[in-house]
Amino acid sequence: MTKSPARSTNASPWSVERTSTVRLILPGEPGEVQRAQEEVEAALLFHRFPPVDVVEIKLALGAALISAIKHGNRMDWLKKIWVFCRLDRDRFEVLITDEGDSFDLSALSQPPLDPEKLDPQRQQGLALIRDYMDEVVILPPGNTVLMTRLRSLTQIPDTPREYPPLPTDVMQHRAHPQPRPHPRPFDGEPASD
């Protein structure tokens, strides 16, 4: 018999820190990237992440998944990609594992000496991931990346925005609208010009 974790008897269930997870197993098809982004977006919006965070996380996630499909699984559509996201009110973490060979992130920190070996799309994807995520770590054996993004300081208000009251004349107009004249009188017969 396992014991459940101890809780304070006076704690409200609404005060407990809520954590969400998103678990996906994707086929190695580029079309699946959008589905993963939509699932993550829904979780981010549930946790009320600011719009800038949602957009940047989706872009970094998309770049990482395309990299896993193209460079990790080498476009082999029979290979899978595992995506595990954990997020709470202040943090988003995603673990992406492909079935490819190991990858050394530090090897790409320096541009290759041979210009013919330069892959601008790969470099752009990594630059985008590094710019939009707070931490990027390649885990052993090298086919798993852990990306972390802390919530930005931009807050979404918990209460609806309060607008200043409308001027009195507008309020009276809304309370007692005047009938609008019809642009052309209509007495059953169309007007002749």
C-alpha positions as CSV (number, residue, x, y, z in Angstrom):
1,M,0.0,0.0,0.0
2,T,1.4,3.4,-0.9
3,K,0.7,6.5,1.0
4,S,-0.4,9.6,-0.6
5,P,1.7,12.7,0.0
6,A,0.9,14.6,3.2
7,R,-1.3,17.7,2.8
8,S,-2.1,20.5,5.1
9,T,-5.7,20.0,6.4
10,N,-6.5,23.7,6.1
11,A,-5.1,24.1,2.5
12,S,-7.6,24.8,-0.2
13,P,-7.4,22.6,-3.3
14,W,-7.4,25.9,-5.3
15,S,-4.2,27.1,-3.7
16,V,-2.2,24.0,-4.8
17,E,0.3,24.7,-7.6
18,R,-1.2,23.2,-10.8
19,T,1.1,21.5,-13.3
20,S,0.0,20.3,-16.7
21,T,1.7,17.8,-18.9
22,V,1.5,17.2,-22.6
23,R,2.7,13.8,-23.9
24,L,2.9,13.1,-27.6
25,I,4.4,10.4,-29.8
26,L,4.8,11.7,-33.3
27,P,5.5,10.0,-36.5
28,G,8.5,11.5,-38.3
29,E,6.4,13.5,-40.6
30,P,6.7,17.3,-40.9
31,G,3.0,17.7,-40.9
32,E,2.8,16.5,-37.2
33,V,4.8,19.6,-36.0
34,Q,1.7,21.8,-36.2
35,R,-0.4,19.3,-34.1
36,A,2.3,19.3,-31.4
37,Q,2.4,23.1,-31.5
38,E,-1.4,23.4,-31.1
39,E,-1.4,21.0,-28.1
40,V,1.3,23.0,-26.4
41,E,-0.4,26.3,-27.2
42,A,-3.6,25.1,-25.5
43,A,-1.7,24.2,-22.4
44,L,0.2,27.5,-22.4
45,L,-3.1,29.4,-22.8
46,F,-4.6,27.4,-20.0
47,H,-1.8,28.5,-17.7
48,R,-2.3,32.1,-18.9
49,F,1.2,32.5,-20.4
50,P,1.5,35.9,-22.1
51,P,1.0,36.0,-25.9
52,V,4.7,36.7,-26.6
53,D,5.7,33.6,-24.6
54,V,3.2,31.5,-26.5
55,V,4.4,32.6,-29.9
56,E,8.1,32.2,-29.0
57,I,7.7,28.8,-27.4
58,K,5.7,27.5,-30.4
59,L,8.5,28.8,-32.8
60,A,11.2,27.1,-30.7
61,L,9.2,23.9,-30.4
62,G,8.6,23.8,-34.2
63,A,12.3,24.4,-34.9
64,A,13.3,21.6,-32.5
65,L,10.8,19.2,-33.9
66,I,11.8,19.9,-37.5
67,S,15.4,19.4,-36.5
68,A,14.5,16.0,-34.9
69,I,12.7,15.0,-38.0
70,K,15.2,16.2,-40.5
71,H,18.6,15.7,-38.8
72,G,17.8,13.2,-36.0
73,N,15.5,10.7,-37.8
74,R,16.9,11.7,-41.2
75,M,13.4,12.0,-42.6
76,D,12.6,8.3,-41.9
77,W,8.9,8.5,-41.4
78,L,8.8,5.1,-39.6
79,K,10.9,6.6,-36.7
80,K,9.1,8.3,-33.9
81,I,9.6,11.5,-31.9
82,W,8.6,11.6,-28.2
83,V,7.6,15.0,-26.8
84,F,7.0,15.5,-23.1
85,C,6.1,18.9,-21.9
86,R,5.6,20.0,-18.3
87,L,4.4,23.5,-17.4
88,D,3.1,25.4,-14.5
89,R,2.4,29.0,-13.8
90,D,6.0,30.1,-14.1
91,R,7.9,27.6,-16.3
92,F,7.6,25.6,-19.5
93,E,9.9,22.6,-20.1
94,V,9.9,20.3,-23.0
95,L,11.9,17.1,-23.6
96,I,12.1,16.0,-27.2
97,T,13.7,12.6,-28.0
98,D,14.2,11.2,-31.5
99,E,15.5,7.9,-32.8
100,G,18.6,9.4,-34.4
101,D,22.3,9.4,-33.6
102,S,23.8,11.5,-30.9
103,F,24.2,15.2,-31.4
104,D,26.7,17.6,-29.8
105,L,25.4,21.1,-29.4
106,S,28.8,22.5,-28.6
107,A,30.1,21.4,-32.0
108,L,27.8,23.9,-33.7
109,S,28.8,26.8,-31.5
110,Q,31.6,27.5,-33.9
111,P,31.0,27.9,-37.6
112,P,32.4,25.0,-39.6
113,L,35.7,25.6,-41.3
114,D,34.5,24.3,-44.6
115,P,31.9,26.6,-46.1
116,E,30.4,23.7,-48.0
117,K,29.5,22.0,-44.8
118,L,27.5,25.0,-43.6
119,D,23.8,24.2,-43.3
120,P,22.1,27.6,-42.9
121,Q,18.7,26.2,-42.0
122,R,20.1,24.1,-39.2
123,Q,22.0,27.1,-37.9
124,Q,18.9,29.2,-38.1
125,G,16.8,26.7,-36.2
126,L,19.4,26.4,-33.4
127,A,19.7,30.2,-33.2
128,L,16.0,30.5,-32.9
129,I,15.8,27.9,-30.2
130,R,18.6,29.6,-28.2
131,D,17.1,33.0,-28.6
132,Y,13.6,32.0,-27.5
133,M,14.4,29.4,-24.8
134,D,16.1,30.3,-21.5
135,E,18.0,27.0,-21.3
136,V,18.8,24.3,-23.9
137,V,20.5,21.1,-22.8
138,I,21.4,18.0,-24.9
139,L,21.0,14.9,-22.7
140,P,23.0,11.7,-23.1
141,P,23.3,9.8,-25.4
142,G,22.7,12.9,-27.5
143,N,19.3,12.4,-29.1
144,T,17.3,14.2,-26.4
145,V,17.0,17.9,-25.9
146,L,15.6,19.6,-22.8
147,M,14.4,23.2,-23.4
148,T,13.2,25.5,-20.6
149,R,11.4,28.8,-20.8
150,L,10.6,30.9,-17.8
151,R,7.4,32.9,-18.0
152,S,8.1,36.5,-19.0
153,L,7.3,39.4,-16.7
154,T,4.4,40.5,-18.8
155,Q,1.3,39.5,-16.9
156,I,-2.2,38.8,-18.0
157,P,-4.6,40.4,-15.6
158,D,-6.6,38.0,-13.4
159,T,-9.7,40.1,-13.6
160,P,-11.4,41.5,-16.7
161,R,-10.1,44.9,-17.7
162,E,-12.2,47.8,-16.3
163,Y,-12.9,50.5,-18.8
164,P,-13.7,54.1,-17.9
165,P,-17.4,54.9,-17.9
166,L,-19.0,56.1,-21.1
167,P,-20.0,59.7,-21.4
168,T,-23.6,60.4,-20.4
169,D,-24.8,61.4,-23.8
170,V,-23.6,58.1,-25.2
171,M,-25.3,56.2,-22.4
172,Q,-28.6,58.1,-23.1
173,H,-28.3,57.3,-26.8
174,R,-27.9,53.6,-26.1
175,A,-30.8,53.6,-23.6
176,H,-33.1,55.4,-26.0
177,P,-32.0,54.9,-29.5
178,Q,-33.6,57.1,-32.1
179,P,-35.0,55.3,-35.2
180,R,-32.8,55.7,-38.2
181,P,-34.4,57.1,-41.3
182,H,-34.6,54.6,-44.2
183,P,-32.3,55.9,-47.0
184,R,-35.1,55.5,-49.6
185,P,-38.8,55.6,-48.8
186,F,-40.5,52.3,-49.6
187,D,-44.2,52.1,-50.1
188,G,-44.4,48.8,-51.7
189,E,-43.3,50.0,-55.1
190,P,-39.6,50.4,-56.0
191,A,-38.7,54.0,-56.5
192,S,-38.1,55.0,-60.0
193,D,-35.2,57.2,-61.0
